[in-house]
Amino acid sequence: MSVNTIEGQGERLIEEVRAQISEVSTGAVLAFCLDHLRQLPADGIDWYQRRPFVPLLIMKWAAELWSPDEQRRQIDQRDYALMCQKVWDANGDLFRPGHVSIFMRRMAFQQIWYQHNFDKGSIPRQAVIFGDFMRDAPVVRDFVERAGIEPGDFARQLAVMAAQIGELIGIAGLEELRPQPRPTDAAHWGIVTPHFQTDLPAMHARMVDLASYATPRGVELCEQSPLIPTPFLHTRNGFECIHHKLLFRALETRLYDILRGAGAERFMREFGPAFERYVGAVLEELGFRLIEERALQGMLAGQGKCVDFALVDEDILVLVDSKGIEGHYDERYHSLPEVLTNKLRTTALHAADQAIETFRRLPEELQRPMTVFLCVTYKQLNIGDGDALRALTVNTPDWDSARWHEAGLPPSQMFTISIQELELLAGIVRAGGRLSEIFRQILANNASPETSKLLFQQHLARYGQVEIPRFSRLAAHRLCGI
């Protein structure tokens, strides 16, 4: 790429930073990054304004460029500040607006992940799915044989970690996750904690492996930090937590990540049905008529695709499909519509097609004044509603697909949401919120640029804190003592 273009200037700035990192002490660079991340206040708007994604990216490059026998010069605060400024300037050159929806989604991946509070339902969720629904699945039994711990006991130690960090930094509500002591806790703690730890040689090996994919710098800039899975880094002071936000994100999906990491294709074959069962259990607690796929398929006219669930209330029909996915790297971070569309055809776009075909075949008894569709994923894909999903396909044949032109189920009434967001919605309804009114408010907000929001959970924030599903809470108590 020519350095005379704006993108070329950004590439040049990144290479200057990487060249400087390769010439100075890796330990010194990491120390400056850790100080940057932990400088008080270490959370909230003031911390966000210090652009934490910048030191996290520098840490990634420092680990990649580390040499075990390095004898490099030290750096001072001015050197480090110059590195950060160059990365920030390169971000402006390489992270260019383009299409608004693609730009906003990439920014969400880059920055919103560390602005979220801890998902208190995430640990009970993992306990239920892996310790109950998938207890006898081969992928889980293989994990138990390798690791020497049952998923419920693993989730119990995740709860201990969450309670400890909550107490340490003063986050209300996390202490309630702390289980009563058991004789096996010490042994299980010793099994679980290494899954969150890394040292410089291991970190180096992982970052070199990631670098081998030759990801464009403009894409790399918006990725969620690859440091999340192992937020405890071994330094001269022992294992230090890089930042509690990394630990929170790791805790929320650690069992999923470990099991999937042993073989994604095999894992997904067993996880998909269990995740669908979990989504169904969340919906069942709402007390509405819930129709599962097999029964629903028998009610629909003709042949065609069908969603997993239909939730029927007096004045609204909610079609729901579960997709136990986290999204391919390119599907999450890329900026080119043709790349995004190619990956989305097997996930969110396919789910939209299922919803449209289901809607068009509905019998009269299920037709309601309002129909909405929820594609529920395990991890947050930062897609938003169907208008935002459609915008990701701009300048491709999918942009004008027939799926976007169904008057009774327009893109504005189709949402790709995470399981956490579904649980938030369910909690609001269980607390007395009217389902149709919640969606009418969301649609009204999204209709205006002044009040529209990218993520479903941003619409739900106005309702405050809600309880996690009762079945999940009870199962977690039975399996983990939390």
Secondary structure, DSSP 8 states (H G I E B T S, - for coil): --TTSHHHHHHHHHHHHHHHHHHB-HHHHHHHHHHHHHSSS-SHHHHHTT-THHHHHHHHHHHHT--TT---B---HHHHHHHHHHHHHHHHHHS--SSHHHHHHHHHHHHGGGGS---TTHHHHHHHIIIIITTT-HHHHHHHHHHSS-HHHHHHHHHHHHHHHHHHHT-TTGGGG-----TTHHHHHHHHGGGGEE-HHHHHHHHHHHHTT---HHHHTTS--TTTT--EEEETTEEEES-HHHHHHHHHHHHHHHHHHT-HHHHHHHHHHHHHHHHHHHHHTT-SEEEEHHHHHHHSSSS----SEEEE-SSEEEEEEEE-----HHHHH---HHHHHHHHTTTHHHHHHHHHHHHHT--GGG--SEEEEEEEESS----EEHHHHHHTTTTSGGGG-GGGG-TTS-GGGEEEEEHHHHHHHHHHHHTT--HHHHHHHHHHHHTSTTT--SSHHHHHGGG------HHHHHHHHHHH--
